Amino acid sequence: MGQIARRSSRRYLFRHPWQMLLAVVGIALGVAVVVAIDLANQSAGNAFALSMESVSGKATHQISGGPAGVPDSLYRRLRLQEGIRDSAPIVQSYVTLEEAPGRTFMLLGVDLFAERPFRDYLSGLGLSGSGSIGTFMTEPGTALMLAQTAAELGIETGERFTVHIGSRQQSLKLIGLLEAADRRSRNALEGLLICDIASAQEVLDMNGRLSRIDLIIPETDAGKAQLARIEALLPPDLRVESAGSRSQIMSQMTRAFSLNLTALSLLALIVGMFLIYNTMTFSVVQRRALIGLMRAIGITRREIFRLIIGEAALLGIAGTLLGLGLGILLGKG
C-alpha cells in the first residue's frame, strides 16, 4: 500500500511542476533573505569594530568636549608639565572625496611621535611612493592613503585631490601610500586618510583645537590616582570617559539597526512558510478524490499523513538548500 501512495505522490509532483516550483522558490527567497541579512550584519559588525579600533586604537580613556573640541594647550600641559607620556592628540572628521562620490572617509590627524603606544598599524606600516615620513610631517596639506584605495580611486603619489568638509572643500596632496602588513591592518585603513595633526587642523578649520586626547591609563592604584589628577585639571566643559563606554554606545545603536534587519528577514521567512502551507493545502484539496480512493483500498490515515508531510519536507529541503546558496551570494555580493 505504501508503494502505491508513494507512486501517486511522485505522479502528482511531476504533473504540477510549476506549483511545486513556486513553493520551492518562496522558501528559497525567505531563507536567502535571512542568510544574506545575517551575513550583512556580521560584516557590518566587523567593519564597525575595525573602524573603532582604527580610530580609538588601544586608548583606555579619552578627553573630549562639546562641538568646540579640546584646546591643544591642555595636551601640552598633560604631556610636558604633568608628565603623562601615554597621551596622544587626535583631530578627526568625516569627509568625502571628489574622486569617490557617495563614499565617506575618516580624516584622521595624528602626531606620529605620540602614536606608537596607541595604534599598532601606524607603527608597523610600510610607506611607498615619493614621499617620506619627514615630508609628511613638515609639508602642509599632505596625506597618506592605503595603496589599494588610491589605486581604486586612480590617485597617484604626488597628485592632489579634493576633500569636502560640509560646504567647504580643501585640496590635499597624496605624499605616500600605506602598505598594510596584514589583512586586519588593511581593513582598518581602508576608509582612512591620515594627515599630520597640524595639516588636519588647517584642513578641518580647527586651529588650536583637538577632537579629543587619547589616554592609556592602567587599571592600578597608580592609574586611578593619575585619572583623578587628570579629572582635576579639566575645565567644566571637558570630560574624561572610558573608551569602552563610547564603543558600547555606538554598538547599542548599531545593534538596534541589526535587530530591525533581522526582524525583516524573519518576516520574509514567514512568507515562505505561508507559501508552502498554502501549496500543501491546495495539493490536498486537489487530490481529495484520490485520497478518498486510497482510503477505500486500505491505505491508512497515518500513511497518507506521512505522505503529505514527506512532500512538504522534500519541498522544504530543496528550498532551504537553494536559499542557502542564494543567500551566501547575496550576502557577499
Backbone torsions as a table, in degrees:
resi	resn	phi	psi	omega
1	MET	NA	-39.5	-180.0
2	GLY	-62.6	-35.9	179.5
3	GLN	-65.7	-37.8	177.4
4	ILE	-63.2	-43.7	-179.4
5	ALA	-64.1	-42.9	-179.5
6	ARG	-65.9	-39.8	178.0
7	ARG	-63.7	-40.8	177.9
8	SER	-62.5	-39.7	179.4
9	SER	-64.5	-44.1	-180.0
10	ARG	-62.1	-42.6	179.6
11	ARG	-62.2	-40.7	-179.5
12	TYR	-64.2	-44.2	-179.1
13	LEU	-62.9	-40.2	-179.5
14	PHE	-71.6	-27.4	-179.6
15	ARG	-82.2	-16.0	-179.3
16	HIS	-128.1	60.5	-175.2
17	PRO	-66.3	-38.3	-177.2
18	TRP	-68.2	-35.4	178.0
19	GLN	-64.4	-44.6	178.7
20	MET	-68.4	-38.7	-179.9
21	LEU	-63.0	-38.5	178.2
22	LEU	-60.8	-43.3	179.1
23	ALA	-64.2	-43.9	180.0
24	VAL	-62.6	-44.0	-179.9
25	VAL	-64.3	-39.9	178.2
26	GLY	-60.8	-45.5	178.2
27	ILE	-65.4	-43.4	-178.4
28	ALA	-60.6	-41.9	179.6
29	LEU	-65.4	-41.7	178.0
30	GLY	-61.6	-47.8	179.0
31	VAL	-64.3	-40.5	-178.9
32	ALA	-62.1	-41.2	179.4
33	VAL	-64.5	-42.8	178.9
34	VAL	-61.5	-48.4	-177.8
35	VAL	-65.1	-44.2	-178.0
36	ALA	-63.4	-43.4	-179.8
37	ILE	-68.6	-37.0	177.1
38	ASP	-63.2	-43.5	177.0
39	LEU	-64.7	-39.2	178.5
40	ALA	-64.6	-40.1	177.2
41	ASN	-62.3	-42.8	178.7
42	GLN	-63.8	-43.2	179.2
43	SER	-63.8	-41.7	178.9
44	ALA	-64.6	-39.9	178.0
45	GLY	-64.0	-42.9	178.1
46	ASN	-65.0	-41.3	178.9
47	ALA	-64.7	-39.1	178.4
48	PHE	-64.1	-44.7	-180.0
49	ALA	-62.3	-43.1	178.9
50	LEU	-66.2	-37.6	178.6
51	SER	-64.1	-45.0	178.5
52	MET	-64.3	-38.8	179.8
53	GLU	-66.8	-40.6	-178.6
54	SER	-67.1	-31.0	-178.1
55	VAL	-89.5	-44.5	-176.0
56	SER	-90.0	-29.2	-179.1
57	GLY	62.3	-137.9	-177.7
58	LYS	-95.7	13.9	-179.1
59	ALA	-61.0	135.2	175.9
60	THR	-94.4	-28.4	-179.9
61	HIS	-140.0	158.8	179.8
62	GLN	-139.5	137.3	173.2
63	ILE	-97.2	122.7	-178.1
64	SER	-140.8	168.6	179.1
65	GLY	-140.0	-153.0	179.4
66	GLY	-85.9	-153.8	-179.6
67	PRO	-60.3	-26.5	-178.6
68	ALA	-74.2	-14.9	178.6
69	GLY	81.1	-155.3	-176.1
70	VAL	-119.7	130.0	177.6
71	PRO	-64.9	136.0	-178.2
72	ASP	-70.6	-13.3	174.5
73	SER	-64.5	-29.3	177.6
74	LEU	-65.9	-39.3	178.7
75	TYR	-63.8	-43.2	179.5
76	ARG	-62.3	-38.1	179.3
77	ARG	-66.6	-43.9	-179.6
78	LEU	-61.8	-42.0	-173.2
79	ARG	-81.4	-41.8	-173.7
80	LEU	-90.3	-46.7	-175.7
81	GLN	-86.1	-41.1	-177.3
82	GLU	-90.2	-11.2	176.2
83	GLY	71.2	25.9	179.4
84	ILE	-88.7	94.8	-173.1
85	ARG	-76.6	-33.6	-179.5
86	ASP	-82.9	65.5	178.1
87	SER	-140.8	147.1	-176.9
88	ALA	-146.3	131.8	177.7
89	PRO	-80.6	144.1	-179.7
90	ILE	-133.4	133.4	169.0
91	VAL	-123.2	125.9	-176.3
92	GLN	-147.4	153.4	174.8
93	SER	-167.5	153.2	175.1
94	TYR	-81.1	136.4	179.8
95	VAL	-135.5	164.2	172.5
96	THR	-120.7	154.0	-179.6
97	LEU	-108.5	139.3	177.2
98	GLU	-62.1	-30.2	-179.2
99	GLU	-80.5	-9.4	-178.1
100	ALA	-135.2	72.0	-178.9
101	PRO	-61.8	137.4	178.7
102	GLY	83.2	-0.6	-178.4
103	ARG	-113.9	135.5	-177.1
104	THR	-107.1	138.9	177.9
105	PHE	-121.9	154.2	172.4
106	MET	-99.3	117.2	174.2
107	LEU	-87.5	117.8	-173.7
108	LEU	-118.0	114.8	176.3
109	GLY	-95.8	124.1	-174.9
110	VAL	-132.0	158.8	169.7
111	ASP	-103.1	105.8	-173.7
112	LEU	-59.7	-29.1	179.7
113	PHE	-68.9	-27.2	-177.8
114	ALA	-98.4	-7.3	-170.1
115	GLU	-86.0	-15.8	-171.7
116	ARG	-54.1	-44.1	-179.5
117	PRO	-72.3	-14.6	-169.6
118	PHE	-98.0	-43.2	-172.3
119	ARG	-129.0	107.4	-178.3
120	ASP	-62.1	-36.7	-173.9
121	TYR	-68.4	-19.0	176.1
122	LEU	-81.9	-37.1	-179.6
123	SER	-74.9	-26.2	-176.2
124	GLY	-101.9	13.3	-175.9
125	LEU	-83.6	146.7	168.2
126	GLY	-97.2	146.4	-178.3
127	LEU	-118.5	121.7	179.4
128	SER	-116.4	160.0	179.5
129	GLY	114.3	-172.3	-175.6
130	SER	-80.4	-15.3	-175.5
131	GLY	-84.3	174.5	176.5
132	SER	-141.6	167.5	178.5
133	ILE	-61.9	-37.9	179.2
134	GLY	-62.4	-44.9	177.6
135	THR	-63.7	-40.6	179.2
136	PHE	-58.1	-38.4	-175.0
137	MET	-86.4	-19.4	-175.0
138	THR	-107.7	-27.3	-178.0
139	GLU	-89.7	124.0	-179.1
140	PRO	-66.9	152.1	173.5
141	GLY	69.4	30.8	178.2
142	THR	-109.9	156.8	-177.5
143	ALA	-148.2	158.2	173.8
144	LEU	-114.3	146.4	-178.3
145	MET	-143.5	149.2	176.7
146	LEU	-59.7	138.2	-176.1
147	ALA	-58.7	-41.9	-179.7
148	GLN	-63.9	-39.1	179.4
149	THR	-65.7	-43.6	179.1
150	ALA	-61.5	-39.4	178.6
151	ALA	-65.0	-40.5	178.5
152	GLU	-62.3	-38.7	-176.7
153	LEU	-86.7	-9.0	179.8
154	GLY	73.1	30.4	179.6
155	ILE	-102.9	123.6	179.9
156	GLU	-94.2	155.8	176.1
157	THR	-60.6	132.9	-177.9
158	GLY	94.9	-14.4	178.4
159	GLU	-83.3	156.2	177.1
160	ARG	-100.6	149.8	176.5
161	PHE	-140.0	160.6	-172.9
162	THR	-106.7	131.3	174.9
163	VAL	-112.4	143.3	178.8
164	HIS	-109.6	126.3	176.2
165	ILE	-119.0	96.3	-173.5
166	GLY	64.6	-124.0	-179.9
167	SER	-90.8	-5.4	-179.6
168	ARG	-95.6	160.7	174.5
169	GLN	-139.7	146.7	-179.4
170	GLN	-135.7	154.3	178.7
171	SER	-104.3	132.9	177.1
172	LEU	-122.2	152.3	177.5
173	LYS	-107.9	127.4	177.4
174	LEU	-77.6	104.3	-173.6
175	ILE	-88.1	-19.6	-179.0
176	GLY	-171.1	166.8	-179.0
177	LEU	-113.5	136.8	179.6
178	LEU	-88.1	128.3	177.0
179	GLU	-107.8	105.2	-177.6
180	ALA	-71.3	144.3	-177.2
181	ALA	-75.9	-28.7	-177.4
182	ASP	-148.1	178.2	-176.3
183	ARG	-66.3	-37.7	-179.2
184	ARG	-63.1	-44.3	177.2
185	SER	-63.2	-39.1	179.9
186	ARG	-62.9	-43.4	178.9
187	ASN	-65.5	-37.1	-179.6
188	ALA	-68.2	-32.6	-175.8
189	LEU	-91.8	-5.8	-170.6
190	GLU	-59.4	-38.2	-177.2
191	GLY	-107.4	24.3	-175.7
192	LEU	-110.8	141.3	163.8
193	LEU	-114.6	120.3	-176.2
194	ILE	-105.4	125.1	178.1
195	CYS	-122.9	158.4	167.2
196	ASP	-65.2	149.5	-171.5
197	ILE	-61.5	-34.5	178.9
198	ALA	-66.5	-41.7	177.5
199	SER	-64.2	-41.3	179.9
200	ALA	-63.8	-39.5	178.1
201	GLN	-62.3	-39.4	179.6
202	GLU	-69.6	-44.8	-178.5
203	VAL	-64.2	-41.2	-176.1
204	LEU	-90.6	5.0	-179.3
205	ASP	56.9	48.7	179.8
206	MET	-124.8	40.2	-179.5
207	ASN	-60.3	127.9	-179.7
208	GLY	81.1	2.8	-178.0
209	ARG	-130.6	154.1	176.8
210	LEU	-122.1	154.6	173.2
211	SER	-72.6	-38.8	178.9
212	ARG	-169.2	171.7	173.1
213	ILE	-122.5	121.4	177.6
214	ASP	-83.8	143.1	-179.6
215	LEU	-133.2	148.1	168.1
216	ILE	-116.9	109.4	-178.0
217	ILE	-121.0	117.5	-177.6
218	PRO	-68.8	154.6	178.6
219	GLU	-84.7	63.8	178.2
220	THR	-129.8	173.9	177.4
221	ASP	-62.3	-40.0	178.0
222	ALA	-65.1	-38.6	177.9
223	GLY	-64.9	-41.2	178.0
224	LYS	-64.3	-38.2	177.8
225	ALA	-66.4	-39.8	177.6
226	GLN	-63.7	-41.2	178.6
227	LEU	-63.0	-41.7	178.5
228	ALA	-64.2	-37.7	178.8
229	ARG	-66.2	-39.3	178.2
230	ILE	-65.9	-44.2	179.9
231	GLU	-60.4	-35.2	-179.9
232	ALA	-69.1	-24.2	-179.2
233	LEU	-81.4	-20.3	-170.6
234	LEU	-77.1	138.9	171.6
235	PRO	-69.8	167.5	-174.9
236	PRO	-60.5	-27.2	-176.2
237	ASP	-86.2	1.3	178.0
238	LEU	-116.1	155.2	-179.7
239	ARG	-145.6	153.4	173.8
240	VAL	-112.2	130.0	-176.6
241	GLU	-138.3	159.3	179.5
242	SER	-68.3	136.7	177.0
243	ALA	-64.1	-31.7	178.9
244	GLY	-65.7	-33.1	-179.5
245	SER	-67.8	-36.7	176.6
246	ARG	-65.5	-42.8	178.6
247	SER	-63.5	-37.4	-178.7
248	GLN	-66.5	-39.7	178.7
249	ILE	-63.2	-45.1	178.7
250	MET	-65.5	-37.2	179.4
251	SER	-64.7	-38.6	178.3
252	GLN	-64.3	-37.1	178.5
253	MET	-65.7	-43.5	179.9
254	THR	-72.1	-28.7	179.5
255	ARG	-65.5	-38.5	178.2
256	ALA	-63.8	-40.1	177.5
257	PHE	-63.9	-42.8	179.1
258	SER	-63.6	-37.5	179.3
259	LEU	-63.7	-40.4	177.8
260	ASN	-63.7	-40.9	178.0
261	LEU	-65.0	-40.3	179.5
262	THR	-64.1	-42.5	178.2
263	ALA	-61.6	-39.3	178.5
264	LEU	-64.7	-40.0	179.8
265	SER	-67.5	-37.8	178.1
266	LEU	-65.9	-33.2	176.1
267	LEU	-62.7	-40.4	176.8
268	ALA	-63.5	-36.7	178.4
269	LEU	-67.3	-38.1	178.0
270	ILE	-63.5	-38.4	176.9
271	VAL	-61.3	-41.0	177.0
272	GLY	-62.7	-41.1	177.4
273	MET	-63.9	-38.7	178.7
274	PHE	-63.9	-37.8	178.4
275	LEU	-63.6	-45.5	-178.7
276	ILE	-68.7	-33.7	177.1
277	TYR	-63.6	-46.5	179.8
278	ASN	-65.4	-37.6	178.7
279	THR	-61.9	-46.4	-178.3
280	MET	-68.7	-38.5	177.4
281	THR	-62.1	-44.3	179.7
282	PHE	-64.7	-37.9	179.9
283	SER	-65.7	-35.6	177.9
284	VAL	-67.4	-42.1	178.9
285	VAL	-63.4	-41.5	178.7
286	GLN	-60.8	-34.8	-175.0
287	ARG	-101.6	23.0	-177.4
288	ARG	-58.1	-45.4	-179.2
289	ALA	-65.6	-41.0	179.8
290	LEU	-65.5	-40.1	179.0
291	ILE	-65.3	-39.0	176.7
292	GLY	-62.4	-39.1	178.2
293	LEU	-65.5	-41.2	178.7
294	MET	-64.1	-38.1	177.2
295	ARG	-64.5	-36.2	-177.6
296	ALA	-68.4	-30.3	-178.8
297	ILE	-91.8	6.4	171.2
298	GLY	110.0	1.2	177.0
299	ILE	-74.6	128.9	-173.4
300	THR	-77.2	163.8	178.0
301	ARG	-63.4	-37.9	179.9
302	ARG	-63.8	-40.0	179.2
303	GLU	-64.9	-40.0	177.7
304	ILE	-66.5	-39.6	178.2
305	PHE	-61.9	-45.1	178.8
306	ARG	-63.2	-35.1	178.9
307	LEU	-62.9	-47.3	-179.2
308	ILE	-65.8	-43.7	178.9
309	ILE	-63.5	-38.2	177.6
310	GLY	-62.6	-41.4	177.0
311	GLU	-62.4	-44.2	179.6
312	ALA	-63.1	-41.0	179.1
313	ALA	-64.4	-39.0	179.2
314	LEU	-63.0	-45.7	177.6
315	LEU	-63.8	-41.0	-179.7
316	GLY	-63.6	-43.3	179.6
317	ILE	-64.5	-45.0	179.6
318	ALA	-61.5	-44.8	179.9
319	GLY	-66.3	-37.9	-179.7
320	THR	-66.7	-45.5	179.4
321	LEU	-62.2	-43.5	177.8
322	LEU	-64.2	-40.6	-179.4
323	GLY	-66.8	-35.9	178.0
324	LEU	-62.2	-46.8	178.9
325	GLY	-63.6	-43.9	-180.0
326	LEU	-66.0	-39.4	179.9
327	GLY	-64.2	-39.9	178.0
328	ILE	-64.3	-41.1	177.7
329	LEU	-63.2	-43.2	179.8
330	LEU	-67.2	-41.4	-177.5
331	GLY	-66.8	-31.2	-178.5
332	LYS	-99.3	-3.0	-177.9
333	GLY	-80.3	NA	NA
